[in-house]
């Protein structure tokens, strides 16, 4: 790769990835701040564990319906306007969650939030393919997705502080939490209209030579990918590899959401901690470590090109750690260590995994397939929280819910390893990333 191309990609990384990470930070915060709100909201509104689990998960029923169509629309109309539209609408709905008054409004607003957010994450993954060649993609994906652990590491204590506003202006603390964390998405959405160029060719902060250098590398890489895997959009959506990757992502997301929505409550009950701020700080700890693991593991994946291995290892280690920890009821702090290991494993698996779809597809086919993979994976966003809630109501604890999460993650790790590493590493790396002859 030429020095000009490398310099242009570094500039794009500095300009785009922090902005994308901030947007995703707010998105994930608005999606999962329910776990902190539940520390007081559930008691105030009389929600059972099953009702809470259903409400936590129903967001994803709306979310998965529109993922693939949203990506195809974004591929056609451009990321700038489409992402701005998504953020503005979801910010308004997220803030409206402060008006929840019972189970019906809880379920309806969570479902609408899922519809509003649909397409944001897979759209951002697709957007990275418009800017960064395959050999850089795990690194930039890790930098972008560091927003997930940081949104918990920083958002959980922030939520704990917002709960302390209970009674201010006659509002419960959890209502202030929804208002304070929902409205920033609206302002960010407006800002994207000026800050998010659709493609390198439209980036005014790149020189003409830099724009050409990035476009040239990506065009040759896309051509190599399409020659090796000439699938039309319709076939790409339902190819065996697309479905298999969706199932792998189901395993990762099952750990992310099944554990994430319940961790504060599990920590509070198992460690017998009464102070909500202390609970949120303990919730934040593994995600802070996970943020570091995500960046380091993503860079290591790019150096080796072994995407399936770097996805499998943290999934299996984190999943098995969670299974073992579920049985350590007499040693609650060891159980907490297992929760931490699982959360860190989930975070570390993300960057390597999201290099796999664009390894065998490009253009509109990749846009649709990424949406399908995200939709299949996010079914676990509905099933996971509801499953843990149902198992908790049935057995009186989250033990068997956690065991299930660990086993599903482990199975996903085995599956992704069986798929093998991306064909792109052998087929297109030399042609797409060779130094251009000028």
CORTACOR-V916111 format. One line per field, one symbol per residue. burial: 1 if it has 16 or more other ideal C-beta (glycine too) atoms within 10 Angstrom, else 0. A space follows every 50 residues. Layout:
burial=???
This chain:
burial=11011001101110111011101111111111111111111100101010 11111111111111011101111110011101111111111111111101 00100110111111111111111111111111111111111111111111 11111111111110100000011111111111111101100100011111 00100100011111111101110111001010100110101101111111 11111111111111111101000001001111111110111011101101 11001111111111111111111111010001001111111111111111 11111111111100111111111111111111111111111100000110 11111111111110111010110110111001100000
